Amino acid sequence: MLAGEVLDRVPTEPGVYLFKDARGAVVYVGKAKNLRTRVRQYFREGGDERFFVAAGFLGRAVTDVETIVVTSSKEALLLENHLIKKHQPRFNVKLRDDKQYLVLRLVDPAVPAATPDATPDATPDASLGTPGTTLEAPPIPKRDVYPRIEVVRNIRDDGANYFGPYHSATSARETLRILNRHFQLRTCTDHVLETRGRPCLQYQIKRCSGPCAIDVAPAAYAEQVEDVKMFLGGKNVELVQRLRSRMAIRADTEDFETAAALRDSLAAVERTLAKQHIVQDDFVDQDVWGLYRQADAVEVVVLFVRAGKLVGRRAFQQKDQELPDAAVITEHLQQYYATGTFIPDEIVVGVDLEDADVLADWLGTARGKKVKICEPRRGTRARLVELADRNAEASATSRRNKDADAEALLGKVATRLGLPRPPKRIECFDIAHIQGTTTVAAMVTFVDGVPARGLYRKFKIKSVENNDFAAMYEVLTRRFRRQETDDPAWARPDLLVIDGGKGQLGMAVAALTDLGVPLGGETGVEVIGLAKERELEAGGTPDRIYRRNIKDSIALRPNSPELYVLARIRDEAHRFANTFHRDRRSKLMLKSELDTIPGIGATRRQRLLKHFGSVRAVRQATLEELAKAPGMNKKAAEQVSRYFVEREQLEAQAERDYQAAPIEEIGEEIGAEVGAEVGDEVGGNVGVDLGAEISDDALTAPAIESEADANVEGRAGDVDVDAEAGAGDDTGVKL
C-alpha cells in the first residue's frame, strides 16, 4: 500500500503513472490529465469501480509509483501504449490475437522524373512490357520503381501499405494469384529483378509485366500499383470506373490488346463485388468493435467494413480481466492501431470512451487524415455494433468448446500415463544432425494442447558431436538452468517428452537429477520417451511410450487420442529441429572467402557481393574499383586486395611445391593421412606402408581405399556396440 507522503509527491501535470510491486515489477500503467488526482482515486474508497481496484488487489500489490510528466494528453497516450508493450503489466490489457494472420505488403512506387529518352507513349498501360522500348535507367533502385506485393506475417512501421488480415494462407495466396493474373505486378525477388537477363515464364503467360528484363514505363507500373491498392482497400466502385474509362480510351485508339487486358481486370473486380455483402450504404471504410464478457473472460472482435462491404473480422481474447468495457476497448484500440495496421475513416464502438477526442487526434496524425470515432445509439452503425457483439459471443463460445475438448484430451493423456493431473504445459526435445555434424536441438512447447510458438527455442550443441545422448544431456541442462529465472517463458513444464527410447529417457532423467529438478508427484516434472515405430525392431507395432522406473512400455493404438496429441508434439519438435538444422547447414555452405577477410564485416560483404555479383568478380576487381564500391573506402579496399594477393601467392607456392615433389613422397603423404584416419588401433603405420607401395603407374590407390574402409568399418562396429550398451543402461550414459 502506498504511503500518504508518496501520493503527495505525485505531480499535478498530465503524464503517465507506473504502479510497482515490492520486487519493482510494473503491475499497471495508466495515463491522466492530472496525475495526482488520478492516482489518489485508486486508494480512496469508491474512487474507482474496477473490481481489481475496489476489491483491494491493486492496493495490496502496489508499493511504489513512478510518474512521467508530458506536455499533452496525446503524448501521454503514446507513452502509455509504449510502456504497456514494454512491461506487459499484470492488470493491463494484453493484446492477444486468436491466431497469427497473414497480410499483404505493398510499397508505393518511386516514379522517376520523365526523361527525353523515355518511351513517348507514357499514358497508363502504354508499355507494360513491350520488347524493344528503351528508357533511361532510373537514378533510384529498380526495386523501388517496380515494387512487388508479398505475403507477410508481421506489420512494421516502414511506410509500406498493408492489407488484410487473411484468416488462412490459402485465402491470402488466392488473392495474390488473382492480383498477378489481372494486374501484372512482378513476383520475383529484388535480387532476381536486378540480375535476370530475360523475362521468366510469368511474363510469357501475361501474369507479369517483366520489369526484370524489359524497360517498363514507371508511370504505367505506378498505375497498376494504384489499381491493386484500390482493389485490396475495398474501393472497388472507384476502381471499376477507372478501369472502364481506361478501357474505353484504349478501344478508341485501337489498342485492343490492352483493352482486352483491362476488360479481364474489370470482370475480376466485378466478380469480387458480387460476392461481398453490403452492410453500409455510405461507402466509407470502418472498423466496428464489439465485446462480449463472461465473468473475467473478455472477447473483443473487430469487423472490417470497406466501402460499405463487410470483408472480414479479427478476434482477441482476454483472461482474468476486470477492466470496465470502455477501458478494454480503449486499450485494444491503442495497441492494435499502434502496430501500423490500416486505419479507416471511422472507428465505431458501442461504449463511451473517456479520451475519444485524444484517441481520434492520435489516429488522425498516424493516418495523415482525419479519423472519426463513433459511439452510435441507433441506426445502421448501432446495428453494426450489435453484429460485432454477436460475433464476439460466437467467438467466445467456440473458444470455450475448444478449451473443453483440449482439457478432456489432456485428461485422457494423464490417465493413460498415470499422471496426478492433466499436463497443462508440455515440452518436447529433439536432436538433429547429419553424420554428427552441425548438431542442433529444438524445444517446442504446447500449452493446453495447442502450440505456443512464442515459447519455442533453438539450441546449438556446443560440447559434443555425433553423440545424441550427450547432446540431449547438454540441451536439458541448459534449458532447466533457466527455470531459476523469473521469466515465464522458462517455467517448469508438467510433462517432458523426449523423442527416443530408453537410452534418451535415461539421459533426460540423469540431466534433471543432476540439476536437482524434482521428478513426478504433484509439483515435479514427469518425463517420458516416445519411440517412433521405425525405431523399434518389431515392424508393424504401434508407437510406444517409455516411462522412468517402469520396465514395460505402453503401446498406443494408432487411432487413440493420447497418441494423437503426443505424436503431434513429437512431430512438431522433429519439424522444428530439422528446419533449424537445415538453416544452419545452408549458412555454413554459403560461407564465402569474403568471410575470412580481416576488417570486412557482414554489411560490407553483402554490399561487395551485391555490387560485383560474385566472389570471383570481387577477387578480380582492381584497387580503384574496390574503393568505389558502396560502403567501401581506400583502407578497406586495400585490405581486400591484399588478402586476395596473398591468397594467390600461397596457392601458387603450393602448386609449385606439389609439382616439384617426387611421386613417392605424394603417395606417402596420402598414405599417412589415411593412416591417421584409420587410427593407432590398426597399427598406425598402415598408411605409410600403403603409400610406399604406390607406383608411378597406379596413383589411384584402390588398395588404400579398400583397406582403410575395412578398418573404419571395424571401428564403427566398436562404436555401435558401445552405444547400444549405453542405451540399454537404465540410467543412461554418464558424462
Secondary structure, 3 states (H helix, E strand, C coil): CCCHHHHHCCCCCCEEEEEECCCCCEEEEEEECCHHHHHHHHCCCCCCCCHHHHCCHHHHHCCEEEEEECCCHHHHHHHHHHHHHHHCCCCCCCCCECCCCEEEEECCCCCCCCCCCCCCCCCCCCCCCCCCCCCCCCCCCHHHHCCCCEEECCCCCCCCEEEEEECCHHHHHHHHHHHHHHHCCCCCCHHHHHHCCCCCHHHHCCCCCCCCCCCCCHHHHHHHHHHHHHHHCCCHHHHHHHHHHHHHHHHHCCCHHHHHHHHHHHHHHHHHHHHCEECCCCCCCEEEEEEEEECCEEEEEEEEEECCEEEEEEEEEECCCCCCHHHHHHHHHHHHHCCCCCCCCEEECCCCCCCHHHHHHHHHHHHCCCCEEECCCCCHHHHHHHHHHHHHHHHHHHHHHHHHHHHHHHHHHHHHHCCCCCCCEEEEEEEEEECCEEEEEEEEEEECCEECHHHCEEEECCCCCCCHHHHHHHHHHHHHHHHHCCCHHHCCCCEEEEECCHHHHHHHHHHHHHCCCCECCCCCEEEEEEECHHHCCCCCCCCEEEECCCCCCEECCCCCHHHHHHHHHHHHHHHHHHHHHHHHHHHHHCCCHHHHCCCCCHHHHHHHHHHHCCHHHHHHCCHHHHHHCCCCCHHHHHHHHHHHHHHHHHHHHHHHHHHHCCHHHHHHHHHHHHHHHHCHHHCCCHHHHHHHCCCCCCCCCHHHHHHHHHHHHHHHHHHHHHHHHHHHCCCCCCC
